[in-house]
Structures are given as structure tokens and as C-alpha cells.
Amino acid sequence: MDYVIEMLHIVKDFPGIRANDDITLQLRRGEIHALLGENGAGKSTLMSILFGLYQPDGGSIRKDGKEVRINDPNDANALGIGMVHQHFKLVHNFTVLENIILGAETVKGGRLVMDEARKKVVALSERYHLKVDPDAKIEDITVGMQQRVEILKMRYRDNEILIFDEPTAVLTPQEIDELMKIMKGLTAEGKSILFITHKLNEIKAVADRCSVLRKGRYIGTVDVASTSKEEMSEMMVGRKVNFAVEKDPAHPTEVALSVKGLTMRGPHGKNVVNDVSFDVRKGEIVCIAGIDGNGQSELVYTLTGLMKQDKGQILMKGQDISHASIRARNDMGLGHIPEDRHRHGLVLDYTLAENMVLKSYHKPGFQNHGFRNFQRMNEVTDQLIERFDIRSGQGGRTIARSMSGGNQQKAIVAREIAINPDVLIAVQPTRGLDVGAIEYIHKQLVDARDSGKAVLLISLELDEVMNLSDRILVMFEGEIVADVRPEDVTVQELGLYMAGSKRRKA
């Protein structure tokens, strides 16, 4: 068999946890090979070993049948291995172009030559339908755009083995379809792809074979065409998973969050949020749907106090909070699961326990005259670890940075639900989670609704939008263009509203 990459009997240990326990993975030339597993199953660790970010404690790697040693990403690139990371490795104050060529620059006479690089990047972006602004700074573009930059970075180096670590977690349904086409096009050109994902639909759509990991161990490799989604999910979590969201009809009561004429100007003078008004009542889940970059992020930033609006009013439980501080909003009962878990969700170098009390450390019970109550902090963290199945090598003492992306996400969801908010703003709450964890988080959001909370969900996942919402608001170019109920609309119709081809207000 013509294997381009073989990872044989790989072992990797971290403090308190064996992340990879005797894993063998073989990638055929020209195939899309999916790597499936729960959060913390060891998928990203295994791929980080292949890319030279970690060294294995046991086992070997072969390229084209010859054993190789990959000490760092430069070695990986020299072997033609490229990687799009789950948490992007981009320099935030550099431009798109600078990030793409970083480490592969053309230098003449000690000066950077950018013209040829710019032409090549523009040509690649057009060829693969990855439209980017080469001069935009990374810190100013959406996560979806950052994803494109990562893919272009890999294509710029002309890698032949491409690792995609959760590549669709930040993309819209349309962008996902586009990426699937790109991946198939790349294998048609002779590239080989390793594709880490939790999304069984995507595996069925593009992958040839799928290897399954569970709790750091290799479960097996299956042929995708002849294996059902149910069989794959059971291999992954070790039990049957319910794909449907179980919820009774909503019984909304009084308005908990009211937004009136909210307007926010963007950096180019154009309104990124334009005269937006809506209410969210206690006992309902209202979902804002839309293609990434249509003002959803800015809307959430103004609601939560991360940014100031130019016009308009935000009322919570009848009180004007338009100019209230972030802490004041939190203390009034606002919970926020942010879209960027690293920038706004966690302090990565704090322990899990410290992150769990970020919003409550100043309250009685957690401190006394300015002294923290560590015992109480650890008790609460232990309860949340247990309740939300947060997998961490050293419990509450685990440094947040060392946890898998999915478990970081579970930690944020646990913290925000545990503060018992009256209004919970959940932005892509299941991003990067496996089917078992998604099932659990969906249940938590429905439970929050049923206990009288107002839930504002912002999601790019159309299945999630349709299954979880009681009402759907569609945003396009900063405006709400539709207010519909999931039972009255099809996914296709929703797609038309999201693309701006159709408008309908309630």
C-alpha cells in the first residue's frame, strides 16, 4: 500500500494524562483521511507531533516508507507537511500578506520583496475562492477570514500533506461547502489530507477513510462510504448519541433584554450594526443567524460592554445598561459565552479553578475582606468539572492553556451557566465540540430556557439554529432582515435571507 505518512505506535504523556497511547495512523497518497474523537481524545496532540510542535515519548514516523525525525515545524515544512491549527498561529498586528509569507519570505539585498508574494497570494486566493484583503491586519478580521489566511499560508508553501485541525469550526455553511470543494480539488492535484473534525456530516461528505480515537487510544479505521454516522459516533463516544434536540414548546414571559435602534459605526465609517431592534423574553431561545461578518460580533460586543454603540439603547430587565460597565452588566445577570474563547473567554495562563471564578471572585463566599477563599473556589470547580465532564490532567490546578480546545469551551459554558444569569448570550457555544458534548450543551441551553432564562444564541450552524431556536433573527450587512420561527422556514429559505437575497420582518 502506498502510504505517504505513517505514524506507528505513537505515545505522548503530559502531566497527569497520557494523551496518545500507542496510536497508529496511516495516510494514503491522495486521500482525505478523517481523524474523529471526543474533546481531549488526543487528535490535536497527534497532529502536533506530526507537525513537529511536540516530540513523541514513543513510536516512529515514516514518510514515503522512510523513517523521519521531525524536531520542529521547519522540519515538517521541509518534508512538505503543512497544518491549519484549530487555534490559529497568526501574528495579530501583522497584515494578511505578512502572515502568509512569514518564514518563507523573498529577500533581495537585505530587503523584503513583497510584489511577487502579493501576486502569488492574490492568484492563490482567486484560484481557491479564498477571498482575503492582503493589507488587512489580522486583529481587524473575523475568525472565518483568519481561517482562510491559514489555508493560504499552507498553499503558499505548496505543502503536499495538509493537516486541517477542526477547519470548519469557525466557518459558515456556505464557507464549509466551499472548503469541502477546495479539499477535494487539492486531493485531485495529488495532495493528501488529514482532517480532524467532530462533524460526522463533513466526514460523510469528503473523507475516504476515518480513524477513531477515544481517550487517547486508537479504536479503529473505517471506510467512510460503508459506515453510518451512528456507527462512527458510537465508536467515538462509546455509547449511542441522540442527534435530535429534545425540547418542549417555549412559554415566554416578560421581556428580559430589549435592544432599541442599536447602531455602531465600523472603522471605515459604514454602520456595521444598523438600527437593530429586538426583544428576548424569559423562557425563550432567540437565535441570530447569518454569515460571519454581518455585524453579529459587533452586536454582541455592544450588548456585553466590550464595545460602545454610537446610537441606541440596551435595556435589561427594564433598566438601561447602555453605558454600564462589563462587571455591572455581569452582576445584573448577564452571562456571555464568547466567540473567541482565547481572547475573551479565558485567561490562558491561569488555572482552571481561577478561570471558573473570573466573574464571581469578588462576591461574598469567594472572598473575605479582599482575601480569596481558595477552598470554596476549588469546591465549585470540582463540582463543575464533574457536572460538565471537563477533562483536565490535574483538575482545578490544570493550566487552561494546556487543555484541549473543546474542554476549554466546556469550561466557559460551565462558568457562564453556573453564575445563573437572567440573560445568557451564547455565541457559537458548541464550536469545536464533539457530538456527545454538543448534545449536553444543547440540553443545558434548553434547561436554562425552561427555568425562565432568556437565551440569545448566535450561531453559524444551520442545524443548531433550526433545532434549538424558538425564534430566528437573520442578520445581513448589519441589519435584521428576517424574524421567523423555525417551523415556518426551510434551511434553504434561511440561506436566502443570510445571503441578502430575501427579506421578511415579522
C-alpha positions in Angstrom: 0.0 0.0 0.0 1.3 3.5 -0.9 1.3 5.3 2.4 2.7 8.9 2.2 2.7 9.2 6.0 2.8 6.5 8.7 2.6 7.3 12.5 3.4 4.0 14.2 2.7 3.2 17.9 2.9 6.9 19.0 2.9 7.6 22.7 2.8 11.1 24.3 2.5 11.9 28.0 1.6 15.2 29.7 1.4 15.8 33.5 -1.4 13.6 34.8 -2.5 12.4 31.4 -1.5 10.1 28.6 -2.7 12.0 25.5 -1.6 9.4 22.9 -1.5 5.7 24.0 0.0 3.5 21.2 -1.7 5.1 18.2 -1.0 4.0 14.6 -2.3 6.2 11.8 -1.6 5.6 8.1 -2.3 8.2 5.4 -2.6 7.0 1.8 -1.4 9.2 -1.1 -4.2 11.4 -2.5 -6.8 10.6 0.2 -8.8 12.6 2.6 -8.4 10.8 5.9 -10.6 12.0 8.8 -9.5 11.8 12.4 -12.5 11.6 14.7 -12.7 11.7 18.5 -14.2 13.4 21.5 -12.7 16.6 23.0 -9.4 15.6 24.7 -9.2 12.3 22.8 -5.7 13.2 21.6 -6.3 14.2 18.0 -4.6 17.6 18.1 -1.7 16.2 20.1 -1.2 13.5 17.5 -1.2 16.1 14.6 1.1 18.4 16.6 3.6 15.6 16.8 3.4 15.1 13.0 3.9 18.9 12.6 6.9 19.0 15.0 5.3 21.0 17.8 5.6 18.1 20.2 8.1 15.2 20.4 6.6 11.7 20.9 7.7 9.7 24.0 7.4 6.5 21.9 6.8 5.3 18.4 8.1 6.4 15.0 7.0 8.4 11.9 7.6 7.4 8.3 7.4 9.5 5.1 7.2 7.6 1.9 8.3 4.4 3.8 11.4 6.0 5.3 11.7 6.8 9.0 12.0 10.6 9.6 12.5 12.8 12.7 10.5 16.0 12.9 12.1 18.2 15.5 10.1 21.4 14.7 7.7 22.9 12.2 10.6 23.8 9.9 11.4 20.1 9.5 7.7 19.4 8.8 7.6 22.1 6.1 10.8 20.8 4.6 9.0 17.4 4.4 6.0 19.0 2.7 3.8 18.9 5.8 1.6 21.9 6.4 -1.0 22.5 9.2 -4.0 24.7 9.7 -4.3 24.9 13.5 -7.6 24.9 15.5 -6.4 28.0 17.3 -4.7 29.9 14.5 -1.0 30.7 14.7 -1.1 34.2 13.3 0.6 37.4 14.3 -2.3 39.7 15.2 -0.6 43.1 14.4 0.8 41.8 11.0 -1.2 42.1 7.8 -2.7 39.1 6.0 0.1 39.2 3.4 2.9 39.4 6.1 1.4 36.4 7.9 1.1 34.3 4.7 4.8 34.8 3.7 6.2 34.7 7.3 9.1 32.2 7.4 9.1 31.9 3.6 10.0 35.4 2.6 11.8 36.5 -0.6 14.7 38.8 0.4 16.9 40.7 -2.0 19.8 42.8 -0.8 18.5 42.6 2.8 15.1 43.9 1.9 11.7 42.1 1.7 10.4 41.8 -1.8 6.6 41.9 -1.5 5.4 42.4 -5.1 5.8 38.8 -6.3 4.5 37.5 -3.0 1.4 39.7 -3.3 0.7 38.5 -6.9 1.1 34.9 -5.8 -1.2 35.3 -2.8 -3.9 37.1 -4.9 -3.6 34.3 -7.5 -4.0 31.6 -4.9 -6.9 33.3 -3.2 -8.7 33.6 -6.5 -7.9 30.0 -7.5 -9.2 28.5 -4.3 -12.0 31.1 -3.8 -10.4 32.2 -0.5 -11.1 36.0 -0.9 -8.9 38.0 1.6 -7.7 41.6 1.8 -3.8 41.2 1.8 -3.4 44.6 3.6 -5.9 44.0 6.4 -4.4 43.4 9.9 -5.3 40.0 11.5 -6.7 41.7 14.6 -9.3 43.5 12.4 -10.6 40.5 10.5 -13.2 37.8 11.5 -12.2 34.3 12.6 -13.6 33.0 9.3 -11.2 35.2 7.4 -8.3 34.2 9.7 -9.1 30.6 8.8 -8.6 31.5 5.1 -5.3 33.1 5.8 -4.1 29.9 7.5 -5.1 27.8 4.4 -3.4 30.3 2.1 -0.3 30.1 4.2 -0.2 26.4 3.6 -0.9 26.7 -0.1 1.8 29.4 -0.4 4.4 26.8 0.8 3.0 24.2 -1.6 2.8 21.5 1.1 1.8 18.1 -0.2 0.5 16.7 3.2 -2.1 19.0 4.6 -3.4 18.8 8.2 -6.7 20.6 8.9 -7.4 20.7 12.6 -11.1 21.5 13.1 -11.1 23.7 10.0 -14.8 24.2 9.8 -15.4 25.2 13.5 -15.4 28.9 12.5 -17.0 28.8 9.0 -20.5 29.4 7.8 -22.4 26.6 6.0 -21.6 28.2 2.6 -17.9 28.5 3.5 -17.9 24.9 4.7 -19.2 23.8 1.3 -16.5 25.8 -0.4 -13.8 24.4 1.8 -15.0 20.8 1.1 -14.7 21.6 -2.7 -11.2 23.0 -2.1 -10.2 19.9 -0.2 -11.4 17.6 -2.9 -9.7 19.8 -5.5 -6.4 19.5 -3.6 -6.5 15.7 -3.5 -7.3 15.7 -7.2 -4.0 17.6 -7.6 -2.3 14.7 -5.7 -2.2 16.3 -2.2 -3.0 14.1 0.9 -5.2 15.5 3.7 -5.6 14.7 7.4 -8.8 16.2 8.5 -9.6 16.5 12.3 -13.3 17.1 12.9 -16.2 16.2 15.1 -18.8 16.8 12.4 -20.0 13.5 11.0 -21.8 15.1 8.1 -18.5 16.6 6.9 -16.7 13.2 7.2 -19.5 11.6 5.1 -19.2 14.4 2.6 -15.5 14.4 1.9 -13.5 11.7 3.7 -12.3 8.4 2.1 -11.4 6.8 5.4 -11.8 7.7 9.1 -9.7 6.7 12.1 -11.3 7.0 15.5 -9.6 7.8 18.8 -11.2 7.6 22.3 -9.5 8.8 25.5 -6.1 8.7 23.8 -6.4 5.2 22.4 -6.8 4.0 18.8 -10.3 2.4 18.3 -10.1 1.6 14.6 -10.1 2.8 10.9 -13.3 2.5 8.8 -14.2 3.1 5.2 -16.5 6.1 5.3 -18.8 5.2 2.4 -19.8 1.9 4.1 -20.1 3.2 7.7 -23.1 5.1 9.1 -22.9 8.3 11.1 -24.4 6.4 14.1 -21.7 3.7 13.9 -19.0 6.3 13.8 -20.4 8.3 16.7 -20.7 5.2 18.8 -17.1 4.3 18.1 -16.2 7.8 19.1 -18.0 8.2 22.5 -18.6 4.6 23.4 -22.4 4.9 23.5 -25.4 5.8 21.3 -25.8 9.5 20.8 -29.2 11.3 20.3 -28.8 13.7 17.4 -32.2 15.4 17.9 -32.6 18.3 20.3 -35.4 17.3 22.7 -37.4 20.3 23.9 -41.0 21.2 24.6 -42.7 24.3 23.2 -41.4 27.6 24.7 -43.6 29.5 27.2 -42.0 33.0 27.1 -43.0 35.6 29.8 -41.8 39.1 30.2 -39.0 40.8 28.2 -35.6 40.3 29.8 -33.4 42.0 27.1 -34.6 44.8 24.9 -32.5 46.4 22.1 -33.7 49.6 20.5 -32.2 51.2 17.4 -28.7 50.0 18.1 -26.2 51.4 15.6 -22.4 51.1 15.5 -20.0 52.5 13.0 -17.1 50.4 11.7 -13.6 51.5 11.0 -14.5 52.7 7.5 -17.4 54.9 8.6 -20.0 52.4 7.4 -22.5 51.1 10.0 -21.6 47.5 10.9 -24.7 47.4 13.1 -27.5 49.5 11.6 -30.6 50.4 13.6 -31.1 47.0 15.2 -34.1 46.4 17.5 -35.4 43.2 19.0 -36.6 41.7 22.4 -35.7 38.5 24.1 -38.2 37.2 26.6 -37.6 35.0 29.6 -38.3 31.4 28.7 -37.3 31.5 25.0 -34.2 31.0 22.9 -33.8 33.6 20.2 -31.2 32.9 17.6 -29.3 35.4 15.5 -28.3 33.6 12.3 -26.2 35.0 9.5 -23.0 34.6 7.5 -20.0 35.5 9.6 -19.0 39.2 9.4 -22.5 40.7 9.0 -22.4 42.6 12.3 -23.2 39.7 14.8 -19.8 40.0 16.6 -20.2 43.8 17.0 -23.7 43.5 18.2 -22.6 41.0 20.9 -19.7 43.3 21.8 -22.0 46.2 22.4 -24.6 44.1 24.4 -21.8 42.8 26.7 -20.0 46.1 27.1 -16.8 45.1 25.2 -17.6 48.0 22.7 -19.6 51.2 22.9 -22.5 51.7 20.5 -22.9 55.0 18.6 -26.7 55.2 18.9 -29.5 53.2 20.5 -30.4 51.7 23.8 -30.0 48.4 25.6 -32.4 47.5 28.4 -32.0 44.6 30.7 -35.0 43.7 33.0 -36.3 47.2 32.2 -33.1 49.0 33.3 -30.9 51.0 30.8 -27.5 49.3 30.7 -26.3 51.1 27.5 -23.4 52.7 29.4 -22.9 50.3 32.2 -19.5 48.6 32.8 -18.9 45.0 32.0 -18.9 44.0 35.6 -22.1 45.9 36.3 -23.8 44.0 33.4 -22.5 40.7 34.8 -23.7 41.5 38.3 -27.1 42.4 36.9 -27.4 38.9 35.5 -25.8 38.9 32.0 -23.9 35.7 31.0 -21.7 35.6 27.9 -20.2 32.6 26.1 -17.9 34.5 23.7 -17.0 33.5 20.1 -13.2 33.8 20.7 -12.5 31.7 23.8 -8.9 32.6 24.0 -9.3 36.4 23.6 -12.5 36.9 25.6 -13.3 33.6 27.4 -10.3 32.5 29.4 -7.1 33.8 31.0 -4.9 31.0 29.4 -2.1 31.1 32.0 -4.5 30.9 34.9 -5.6 27.6 36.4 -8.9 26.1 35.6 -10.1 27.0 39.1 -9.1 30.6 38.7 -10.9 30.8 35.3 -14.1 29.3 36.9 -14.4 32.2 39.3 -13.4 35.1 37.0 -16.9 36.6 37.3 -17.6 35.8 40.9 -14.2 36.1 42.8 -15.2 39.5 44.2 -18.5 38.2 45.7 -19.2 37.1 49.3 -18.3 33.4 49.7 -15.3 33.7 47.3 -13.5 36.4 49.2 -13.5 37.9 52.7 -12.1 41.5 53.1 -10.1 41.0 49.8 -8.7 37.6 50.7 -9.7 34.8 48.4 -11.4 31.7 49.7 -9.4 29.0 47.9 -11.4 26.1 49.5 -14.7 27.4 48.1 -13.1 28.2 44.7 -11.8 24.6 44.5 -15.1 23.1 45.7 -17.1 24.9 43.0 -14.5 24.0 40.3 -14.6 20.3 41.3 -18.5 20.3 41.0 -18.4 21.9 37.6 -15.7 19.6 36.3 -17.9 16.7 37.4 -21.1 18.2 36.0 -19.8 19.3 32.7 -17.3 16.4 32.2 -14.4 18.8 31.8 -11.3 16.7 31.1 -8.1 18.1 32.6 -5.0 16.3 33.7 -4.7 17.9 37.2 -8.3 19.0 37.9 -8.7 22.6 39.1 -4.9 23.1 39.1 -4.6 22.4 35.4 -3.4 25.5 33.4 -6.2 26.5 31.0 -3.7 26.8 28.1 -2.8 23.1 28.3 -6.4 21.8 27.9 -7.9 20.8 24.6 -10.0 23.4 22.7 -13.2 21.5 23.4 -12.5 21.2 27.1 -11.7 24.9 27.2 -15.1 25.6 25.6 -16.8 23.3 28.2 -15.1 25.2 31.0 -16.5 28.6 29.7 -20.0 27.2 29.2 -19.9 25.7 32.7 -18.8 29.0 34.3 -21.5 31.1 32.5 -24.3 28.7 33.3 -23.2 28.3 36.9 -23.4 32.1 37.6 -27.2 31.5 36.9 -27.7 34.5 34.6 -31.1 36.0 33.7 -29.9 36.7 30.2 -27.4 34.3 28.6 -25.7 35.4 25.3 -24.2 32.2 23.8 -22.0 32.8 20.7 -21.3 29.6 18.9 -21.4 27.7 22.2 -20.7 24.3 20.6 -17.9 25.4 18.3 -15.2 22.7 18.2 -17.2 20.3 20.4 -17.9 16.6 19.7 -21.4 15.1 19.3 -21.6 13.9 22.9 -20.6 17.4 24.3 -22.9 19.2 21.8 -25.8 17.0 23.0 -25.0 18.0 26.6 -24.6 21.8 25.9 -27.8 21.9 23.9 -29.6 20.3 26.8 -28.1 22.9 29.2 -29.3 25.8 27.0 -32.8 24.3 26.8 -32.8 23.8 30.6 -31.8 27.4 31.0 -34.7 28.5 28.9 -37.1 26.2 30.7 -36.0 27.6 34.1 -37.1 31.1 32.9 -33.8 32.4 31.5 -33.7 34.5 28.3 -31.2 32.9 25.9 -29.8 34.8 22.9 -27.9 32.4 20.7 -25.6 33.5 17.9 -24.8 30.5 15.7 -23.4 29.9 12.2 -24.5 26.2 12.3 -27.8 26.0 10.5 -28.7 22.6 12.1 -28.2 24.2 15.5 -30.2 27.3 14.5 -33.2 25.2 13.3 -33.1 22.7 16.2 -32.5 25.0 19.2 -34.3 28.3 18.4 -37.8 29.3 19.3 -37.4 32.4 17.1 -34.7 33.2 14.4 -33.5 36.7 13.6 -31.3 36.8 10.4 -28.6 39.5 10.2 -27.3 40.7 6.8 -24.9 43.7 6.4 -25.7 44.9 10.0 -29.5 44.8 9.7 -32.1 42.3 10.8 -33.7 41.2 7.5 -36.0 38.4 8.9 -37.8 37.5 12.1 -39.1 33.9 11.6 -40.0 30.8 13.5 -38.0 27.6 12.7 -41.2 25.7 12.0 -42.2 28.3 9.3 -39.0 28.3 7.4 -36.7 25.9 5.5 -32.9 25.7 5.7 -32.8 26.9 2.0 -35.0 29.9 2.7 -32.9 30.8 5.7 -29.8 30.6 3.4 -31.5 33.2 1.1 -32.1 35.6 3.9 -28.5 35.1 5.1 -27.2 35.9 1.6 -29.4 39.0 1.4 -31.5 37.7 -1.5 -34.7 37.8 0.5 -36.1 40.0 3.3 -39.0 39.4 5.7 -39.8 41.1 9.0 -42.3 39.5 11.4 
